[in-house]
Amino acid sequence: MWLARPRPQRRVAGGAHSSPSPPRRQRQVVASAPPALESRLLHRLLHRLSPSAPARCDGAPPAPTAASELEGKVTHLMELLKAHESRDAEASRLQQALQCQEEADAAKLVELMRRQEAASAAVVEEAKAAIEAQLVERFREEQAAAAEAHSAQLQQLCAEHSTQLQQAAALLEAQAREKFEMAVAHERAYLSALKQLELDVDVLTRVLAPTVYLMQSFPTSLCLPLRARRPPPRAPARHPFCAATP
């Protein structure tokens, strides 16, 4: 047994005995031990210090008043131990209640975070849908503007092409008209030359009528000198464009 034994009583003046006090080491052990161990130590100490136990001191046995005082102190210590145990039980109960409350608060916090996350996800989805709608609307506007610009460019190109076609048609028509007028003028000149040639032939025929008569009347004597003197007739030159016309 590692507990210290009680010290013997000391006699003081007047024959009174001083009240025994528990040893310092024993008080330290009782103060630092757990509740169950403290209870057993106090019971053992009470059993050792009870009047029925044999006295192991050097002097006379202790007086009954000292034992009763020690028993009162032990009883007081037992009451303090019970109060300490009750406080420990209350603290344990409070700790369990606090832990349960913390668990409930944690569950509520998790549920609140889940709700906030769901709400945030819904808000994000709505924002994404709104942004996508804005992008689609802007893309449609850009496509409409591009189509309008392309249509205007096509109309401008069509107008320019029509103008160029009209200018080319007018130029071709002017060139064809000029060529036609030149051909008509050349043909008229040719017809005028033919008429002049016909007149010349008619005049020449009239002039040569006596000679022809003489040639027919005297073919052997006059044909050779006349044929040698008369040059062959020349036909007027015709324009290449008029040569193809009958």
CYANA upper distance limits for C-alpha pairs under 8 A (distance plus 0.5 A):
  3 LEU  CA     26 GLN  CA      6.98
  4 ALA  CA     23 PRO  CA      7.42
  4 ALA  CA     25 ARG  CA      7.97
  4 ALA  CA     26 GLN  CA      7.13
  6 PRO  CA     20 PRO  CA      8.35
  6 PRO  CA     22 PRO  CA      7.39
  6 PRO  CA     23 PRO  CA      7.62
  7 ARG  CA     20 PRO  CA      7.86
  7 ARG  CA     57 CYS  CA      7.81
  8 PRO  CA     20 PRO  CA      8.39
  8 PRO  CA     57 CYS  CA      6.17
  8 PRO  CA     58 ASP  CA      7.50
  8 PRO  CA     59 GLY  CA      7.38
  8 PRO  CA     62 PRO  CA      8.28
  9 GLN  CA     17 HIS  CA      6.98
  9 GLN  CA     18 SER  CA      7.01
  9 GLN  CA     19 SER  CA      7.98
  9 GLN  CA     20 PRO  CA      7.08
  9 GLN  CA     59 GLY  CA      8.49
  9 GLN  CA     62 PRO  CA      7.38
 10 ARG  CA     17 HIS  CA      6.62
 10 ARG  CA     18 SER  CA      6.69
 11 ARG  CA     15 GLY  CA      6.83
 11 ARG  CA     16 ALA  CA      6.92
 11 ARG  CA     17 HIS  CA      5.72
 11 ARG  CA     18 SER  CA      7.48
 12 VAL  CA     16 ALA  CA      6.43
 12 VAL  CA     17 HIS  CA      6.76
 12 VAL  CA     18 SER  CA      7.66
 19 SER  CA     66 ALA  CA      6.27
 19 SER  CA     69 GLU  CA      8.20
 20 PRO  CA     66 ALA  CA      7.31
 20 PRO  CA     70 LEU  CA      8.06
 21 SER  CA     70 LEU  CA      8.44
 22 PRO  CA     26 GLN  CA      7.09
 22 PRO  CA     27 ARG  CA      7.12
 23 PRO  CA     27 ARG  CA      6.76
 24 ARG  CA     28 GLN  CA      6.74
 25 ARG  CA     29 VAL  CA      6.71
 26 GLN  CA     30 VAL  CA      6.61
 27 ARG  CA     31 ALA  CA      6.53
 28 GLN  CA     32 SER  CA      6.58
 29 VAL  CA     33 ALA  CA      6.28
 30 VAL  CA     38 GLU  CA      6.04
 30 VAL  CA     41 LEU  CA      7.81
 30 VAL  CA     42 LEU  CA      8.45
 31 ALA  CA     38 GLU  CA      8.38
 33 ALA  CA     37 LEU  CA      6.48
 33 ALA  CA     38 GLU  CA      6.17
 34 PRO  CA     38 GLU  CA      6.46
 35 PRO  CA     39 SER  CA      6.67
 35 PRO  CA     81 LEU  CA      7.29
 35 PRO  CA     84 HIS  CA      8.34
 35 PRO  CA     85 GLU  CA      7.17
 36 ALA  CA     40 ARG  CA      6.93
 37 LEU  CA     41 LEU  CA      6.59
 38 GLU  CA     42 LEU  CA      6.56
 38 GLU  CA     81 LEU  CA      8.23
 39 SER  CA     43 HIS  CA      6.70
 39 SER  CA     78 MET  CA      7.74
 39 SER  CA     81 LEU  CA      7.87
 40 ARG  CA     44 ARG  CA      6.66
 41 LEU  CA     45 LEU  CA      6.54
 42 LEU  CA     46 LEU  CA      6.50
 42 LEU  CA     74 VAL  CA      7.31
 42 LEU  CA     77 LEU  CA      8.47
 42 LEU  CA     78 MET  CA      8.01
 43 HIS  CA     47 HIS  CA      6.57
 44 ARG  CA     48 ARG  CA      6.59
 45 LEU  CA     49 LEU  CA      6.60
 46 LEU  CA     50 SER  CA      6.39
 46 LEU  CA     71 GLU  CA      7.27
 46 LEU  CA     74 VAL  CA      7.33
 47 HIS  CA     53 ALA  CA      7.77
 48 ARG  CA     53 ALA  CA      6.52
 49 LEU  CA     53 ALA  CA      7.22
 49 LEU  CA     67 ALA  CA      7.41
 49 LEU  CA     70 LEU  CA      8.36
 50 SER  CA     67 ALA  CA      7.18
 50 SER  CA     71 GLU  CA      8.29
 51 PRO  CA     64 PRO  CA      8.07
 51 PRO  CA     67 ALA  CA      7.45
 55 ALA  CA     61 PRO  CA      6.45
 55 ALA  CA     62 PRO  CA      8.50
 57 CYS  CA     61 PRO  CA      7.81
 62 PRO  CA     66 ALA  CA      7.11
 62 PRO  CA     67 ALA  CA      7.70
 63 ALA  CA     67 ALA  CA      7.31
 64 PRO  CA     68 SER  CA      6.61
 65 THR  CA     69 GLU  CA      6.54
 66 ALA  CA     70 LEU  CA      6.53
 67 ALA  CA     71 GLU  CA      6.46
 68 SER  CA     72 GLY  CA      6.59
 69 GLU  CA     73 LYS  CA      6.74
 70 LEU  CA     74 VAL  CA      6.61
 71 GLU  CA     75 THR  CA      6.51
 72 GLY  CA     76 HIS  CA      6.54
 73 LYS  CA     77 LEU  CA      6.58
 74 VAL  CA     78 MET  CA      6.57
 75 THR  CA     79 GLU  CA      6.67
 76 HIS  CA     80 LEU  CA      6.64
 77 LEU  CA     81 LEU  CA      6.49
 78 MET  CA     82 LYS  CA      6.57
 79 GLU  CA     83 ALA  CA      6.55
 80 LEU  CA     84 HIS  CA      6.48
 81 LEU  CA     85 GLU  CA      6.51
 82 LYS  CA     86 SER  CA      6.49
 83 ALA  CA     87 ARG  CA      6.54
 84 HIS  CA     88 ASP  CA      6.53
 85 GLU  CA     89 ALA  CA      6.55
 86 SER  CA     90 GLU  CA      6.52
 87 ARG  CA     91 ALA  CA      6.42
 88 ASP  CA     92 SER  CA      6.46
 89 ALA  CA     93 ARG  CA      6.49
 90 GLU  CA     94 LEU  CA      6.47
 91 ALA  CA     95 GLN  CA      6.38
 92 SER  CA     96 GLN  CA      6.55
 93 ARG  CA     97 ALA  CA      6.57
 94 LEU  CA     98 LEU  CA      6.39
 95 GLN  CA     99 GLN  CA      6.46
 96 GLN  CA    100 CYS  CA      6.54
 97 ALA  CA    101 GLN  CA      6.47
 98 LEU  CA    102 GLU  CA      6.45
 99 GLN  CA    103 GLU  CA      6.54
100 CYS  CA    104 ALA  CA      6.58
101 GLN  CA    105 ASP  CA      6.47
102 GLU  CA    106 ALA  CA      6.40
103 GLU  CA    107 ALA  CA      6.58
104 ALA  CA    108 LYS  CA      6.58
105 ASP  CA    109 LEU  CA      6.43
106 ALA  CA    110 VAL  CA      6.52
107 ALA  CA    111 GLU  CA      6.59
108 LYS  CA    112 LEU  CA      6.47
109 LEU  CA    113 MET  CA      6.48
110 VAL  CA    114 ARG  CA      6.58
111 GLU  CA    115 ARG  CA      6.66
112 LEU  CA    116 GLN  CA      6.54
113 MET  CA    117 GLU  CA      6.40
114 ARG  CA    118 ALA  CA      6.54
115 ARG  CA    119 ALA  CA      6.52
116 GLN  CA    120 SER  CA      6.37
117 GLU  CA    121 ALA  CA      6.45
118 ALA  CA    122 ALA  CA      6.62
119 ALA  CA    123 VAL  CA      6.61
120 SER  CA    124 VAL  CA      6.49
121 ALA  CA    125 GLU  CA      6.54
122 ALA  CA    126 GLU  CA      6.62
123 VAL  CA    127 ALA  CA      6.56
124 VAL  CA    128 LYS  CA      6.51
125 GLU  CA    129 ALA  CA      6.54
126 GLU  CA    130 ALA  CA      6.57
127 ALA  CA    131 ILE  CA      6.55
128 LYS  CA    132 GLU  CA      6.49
129 ALA  CA    133 ALA  CA      6.56
130 ALA  CA    134 GLN  CA      6.64
131 ILE  CA    135 LEU  CA      6.57
132 GLU  CA    136 VAL  CA      6.54
133 ALA  CA    137 GLU  CA      6.54
134 GLN  CA    138 ARG  CA      6.51
135 LEU  CA    139 PHE  CA      6.46
136 VAL  CA    140 ARG  CA      6.58
137 GLU  CA    141 GLU  CA      6.66
138 ARG  CA    142 GLU  CA      6.58
139 PHE  CA    143 GLN  CA      6.52
140 ARG  CA    144 ALA  CA      6.51
141 GLU  CA    145 ALA  CA      6.56
142 GLU  CA    146 ALA  CA      6.49
143 GLN  CA    147 ALA  CA      6.47
144 ALA  CA    148 GLU  CA      6.52
145 ALA  CA    149 ALA  CA      6.58
146 ALA  CA    150 HIS  CA      6.50
147 ALA  CA    151 SER  CA      6.50
148 GLU  CA    152 ALA  CA      6.62
149 ALA  CA    153 GLN  CA      6.56
150 HIS  CA    154 LEU  CA      6.52
151 SER  CA    155 GLN  CA      6.59
152 ALA  CA    156 GLN  CA      6.61
153 GLN  CA    157 LEU  CA      6.57
154 LEU  CA    158 CYS  CA      6.47
155 GLN  CA    159 ALA  CA      6.55
156 GLN  CA    160 GLU  CA      6.60
157 LEU  CA    161 HIS  CA      6.43
158 CYS  CA    162 SER  CA      6.46
159 ALA  CA    163 THR  CA      6.56
160 GLU  CA    164 GLN  CA      6.56
161 HIS  CA    165 LEU  CA      6.49
162 SER  CA    166 GLN  CA      6.52
163 THR  CA    167 GLN  CA      6.54
164 GLN  CA    168 ALA  CA      6.46
165 LEU  CA    169 ALA  CA      6.39
166 GLN  CA    170 ALA  CA      6.46
167 GLN  CA    171 LEU  CA      6.51
168 ALA  CA    172 LEU  CA      6.49
169 ALA  CA    173 GLU  CA      6.37
170 ALA  CA    174 ALA  CA      6.50
171 LEU  CA    175 GLN  CA      6.56
172 LEU  CA    176 ALA  CA      6.42
173 GLU  CA    177 ARG  CA      6.40
174 ALA  CA    178 GLU  CA      6.46
175 GLN  CA    179 LYS  CA      6.55
176 ALA  CA    180 PHE  CA      6.41
177 ARG  CA    181 GLU  CA      6.44
178 GLU  CA    182 MET  CA      6.52
179 LYS  CA    183 ALA  CA      6.53
180 PHE  CA    184 VAL  CA      6.48
181 GLU  CA    185 ALA  CA      6.48
182 MET  CA    186 HIS  CA      6.52
183 ALA  CA    187 GLU  CA      6.42
183 ALA  CA    239 HIS  CA      8.44
183 ALA  CA    241 PHE  CA      7.15
183 ALA  CA    242 CYS  CA      7.40
184 VAL  CA    188 ARG  CA      6.47
185 ALA  CA    189 ALA  CA      6.57
186 HIS  CA    190 TYR  CA      6.52
186 HIS  CA    239 HIS  CA      7.27
186 HIS  CA    242 CYS  CA      8.20
187 GLU  CA    191 LEU  CA      6.52
187 GLU  CA    239 HIS  CA      8.27
187 GLU  CA    242 CYS  CA      6.91
188 ARG  CA    192 SER  CA      6.47
189 ALA  CA    193 ALA  CA      6.52
190 TYR  CA    194 LEU  CA      6.55
190 TYR  CA    236 PRO  CA      8.11
190 TYR  CA    238 ARG  CA      7.16
191 LEU  CA    195 LYS  CA      6.58
192 SER  CA    196 GLN  CA      6.57
193 ALA  CA    197 LEU  CA      6.42
193 ALA  CA    236 PRO  CA      7.50
194 LEU  CA    198 GLU  CA      6.47
194 LEU  CA    236 PRO  CA      8.06
195 LYS  CA    199 LEU  CA      6.62
196 GLN  CA    200 ASP  CA      6.56
197 LEU  CA    201 VAL  CA      6.41
198 GLU  CA    202 ASP  CA      6.44
199 LEU  CA    203 VAL  CA      6.54
200 ASP  CA    204 LEU  CA      6.35
201 VAL  CA    205 THR  CA      6.28
202 ASP  CA    206 ARG  CA      6.62
203 VAL  CA    207 VAL  CA      6.55
204 LEU  CA    208 LEU  CA      6.33
205 THR  CA    209 ALA  CA      6.23
208 LEU  CA    212 VAL  CA      6.56
209 ALA  CA    213 TYR  CA      6.64
210 PRO  CA    214 LEU  CA      6.61
211 THR  CA    215 MET  CA      6.51
212 VAL  CA    216 GLN  CA      6.49
213 TYR  CA    217 SER  CA      6.46
214 LEU  CA    218 PHE  CA      6.11
214 LEU  CA    219 PRO  CA      7.97
214 LEU  CA    222 LEU  CA      7.92
215 MET  CA    219 PRO  CA      5.22
215 MET  CA    220 THR  CA      8.40
215 MET  CA    222 LEU  CA      6.36
215 MET  CA    223 CYS  CA      6.37
218 PHE  CA    222 LEU  CA      6.90
218 PHE  CA    223 CYS  CA      8.45
219 PRO  CA    223 CYS  CA      6.07
220 THR  CA    224 LEU  CA      8.14
222 LEU  CA    226 LEU  CA      6.79
223 CYS  CA    227 ARG  CA      6.48
224 LEU  CA    228 ALA  CA      6.56
225 PRO  CA    229 ARG  CA      6.72
226 LEU  CA    230 ARG  CA      6.51
227 ARG  CA    231 PRO  CA      8.42
238 ARG  CA    242 CYS  CA      7.02
238 ARG  CA    243 ALA  CA      6.75
239 HIS  CA    243 ALA  CA      6.56
240 PRO  CA    244 ALA  CA      7.47
241 PHE  CA    245 THR  CA      7.92
